[in-house]
Amino acid sequence: MKKRLQFKLMATLILFSLVALETLQVFWLKNLYDTIREQTIIQLQEAIKLADYKELFIRLDDIKREFKEKESQKENPEKFRHSIDINIADSLRSKPNLPGESNTVRIYIREENDEEDKDEKDIIDMLPQYLSLIKGLEAQIISAIHASTDTLRPVNYNIFIQSLEEELKKQDIHVPARLDFFSRKDSLLCTTFINNPHQKEIKENNQNLVIKYNFSEEENYYILTLQKPQYIILWRMAGILSTSAILSLLVIGVFIYLFRTIVRQKTEEELKTDFTNNVTHELKTPVAVARAANDALLNYDDKITEKQKKYLGIIEDQLARLTGMIEQILSLSAENRSTFKLNIQPIDVEEIVYPVIEQQKLKTKKQVNILCDLPDHLVIKADKTHFSHMITNLLDNAIKYTEKENVQLHITGKQEKEYTVFSVADQGKGIPEEHQKRIFDKFYRVPQGNLHNVKGYGLGLYYIADTMKRHNGSVSVTSRPGEGTVFTLTFRNS
């Protein structure tokens, strides 16, 4: 049940990570789309303005050329130039100044003195005003030139359209567009189509991009309508979009591969567990039969010799050890089932520990001395059966991994406010530090080279660690090679 919950949680986290990643990517691309759209609008405005400038100055050149041709008729071109200048000046004067704004630009030449820093700071502070004034003057000058030139010669639409197409081509804008030229009274004077001269109309919708360009506040104006401007923006985002799509597919592919790998490993783990459970369960019957036959030969046959008794005793010991291992594997299998529940209850530690000590002394041929330092009526909240198995495993390991024939063990316990601590210490060969973090892993055993004096499957300590987790407690180890090992079980009191 716990593994299934972990798998569902992992799958949810993977799915959430994918959704969050794609959401952030879409949000970033949306902001980029809006930024490029604003840049496209600015570029279109600049293209119209440059086309207007070109058309205007071409007309001025034509007018100047005509006046030169009329010199023979005693017409003074200087008079024409003077009249334009006057009209420009009149236009500038006719526009009211904003508060704090002036049509006169003053240039200050700073002399070196003790107030250099102050003067420089004043100029820097006034720089935004100068830039704003220059920009305003540009619009006023162009408006004034239009006002003077348009009275002499009307706008040449062909030149303007040709110039605009050239500017749009420079900006790599090739979508169909419609250009409308309106008079000051909002009456349509002329309509033409750009990038598709055979087009007859452009459907009006919210996706069209409309750019309005005024000659001046009181003069004629242009309106440029682009059909499907998103094609321009998406084309400019093509590199980023393709890279983003490739990265997204790569990330999604990696996540799918990871998910499938986890599912496959989970399936293999379940198959392995089922196989192990079935095999160990099937082994119980032949082992039980063999023990019964061995026990009958050992205890009920008076004709066996001492040598036969010795071998039958060895067989009994090995069958007993094999039975213990099978029961341990089946116990671990039962704990992993979804229906498994611990029977947590207050238990007296002394009632469990002392019988286990006597059993261990009977099982081994070594001389075992166990010192118990337990408070009277030490009580812990645990499952009685599993606590007995954990103590059995700890004592069994301590005895097996002590190479001396005289085994000295020390069992201690103490009760604190929130925890009850129970520990088993031995004077064995110890555990190297690099292996201490892995000894609680399933099937892990500390490497002994080519020597296998101590038999086992690496399940005892894994069983203890797993059972303590189910008790909401913990197990820890402290050890020094050559000095011994201390295993500590920590139980919560609540």
Summary of the structure (lengths in Angstrom):
residues: 494
radius of gyration: 47.6
end to end distance: 23.9
largest distance: 157.2
contacts: 1284
relative contact order: 0.06
helix: 58%
strand: 15%
